[in-house]
Amino acid sequence: MSLYLVLKSLHVVAVIAWMAGLLYLPRLFVYHADAEPGSVQSETFKIMERRLLRAIMNPAMIAVWILGLWMAWLGNWWSTGWFVVKMLLVVGLTVVHHLFGRWRKDFEADRNTRAARAFRFWNEVPTLLIIGIVFLVVTKPF
């Protein structure tokens, strides 16, 4: 088995873990936004959100970046059009990740001002980005 295939396998696992968190965290925010600050329910959501971000999402995101850049180096993809666009979309996912992290801190401090509806919208953003990423990686159209 080649190093590239091992990296690719680990990269796919990390992407799955990261995406699971990116899809689940804003769903938690939807329910948390409707919980009374200081309630048992709100405090439970705080624990769930913190553990999801710190134990799953952050390590998975770091692994995605390290493994992906390593594969790009091995494959010498830096100047290919599909890879450049894919990287822009991955940067977008990373921005969304950090935005979710900031919102988690707002919930932690009982400072959330956003309605559940706003989080329902943001729950779809990672899905749209990953669709673009997958199509670029699989088809390499340019």
Secondary structure, DSSP 4 states (H G I P E B T S, - for coil): --HHHHHHHHHHHHHHHHHHHHHHHHHHHHHHHTSPTTSHHHHHHHHHHHHIIIIIIHHHHHHHHHHHHHHHHHHT-TT-HHHHHHHHHHHHHHHHHHHHHHHHHHHHTT-----HHHHHHHTTHHHHHHHHHHHHHHH---
